[in-house]
Amino acid sequence: MMVKMTSLMVEGEYQTEFDMESRNRILRGVLLNYYGIAQQPSSPAAQQPSSPAAHNHRQ
């Protein structure tokens, strides 16, 4: 899957859509999510609960 994704991002009609930073971020995200490795939130907005149920639980 990683080889296919990399190939799609650097060859053919999609190569202009992905810069090096985007490719690295996408591939890193696939691996982290595949193995279930949680990333640390990078911004205060990412730390906010995403659902009303989660928000009510915190009150």
N, C-alpha and C positions, 0 to 999 in steps of 0.2 A: 504494500500500500504506500509506504514512504517513497519507494523508487518511482512508482507511477505518479504520485502527486508531484514529486520534484520534477519529473519529466514534463508534466503538464505545465508547470510554472516557468520552465526555462526554455521550452521549445514550442514551436507552432504558434497558433493564433492567440494564445493567452500570455505569451512571454512579456508583453508590454504592460500587463495588468499587475505584475508583482515585482516590487523592488526587493533587494536583499533583506531588508528589515522585515518586510511582510512575509517573505518565504520562511525566514527563521522563526518568526512568531507563530505562523500557521503550523509548521512542522513540530515545533516545541509543544504547542497546544495539543496536537494530536497524540503525541507520546504521553504527555502528562495525563490527559484524559483517558487514554487507553489503559494505563496502569493505575488510574485512580489516585494520582498524586495531587493533593490539594495545593493550589498556589496561594500565597499570601496576598491579601488585597493590596493593591498598589495605590488606591486613592480613598479618601474618606467616604465618597459616594458608594464605593464598592463594599463598604462595611455595613451599610444600611440593610435592614431586613427586606427581602424581596416580595414577601406576601403579607397581607393583612393579618393572617393567623400568626405569623412569626412576630409581627409587631405587637399584637395583643398579648402574646406570651411574655414579652419583655416588660410589659407595664406592671 
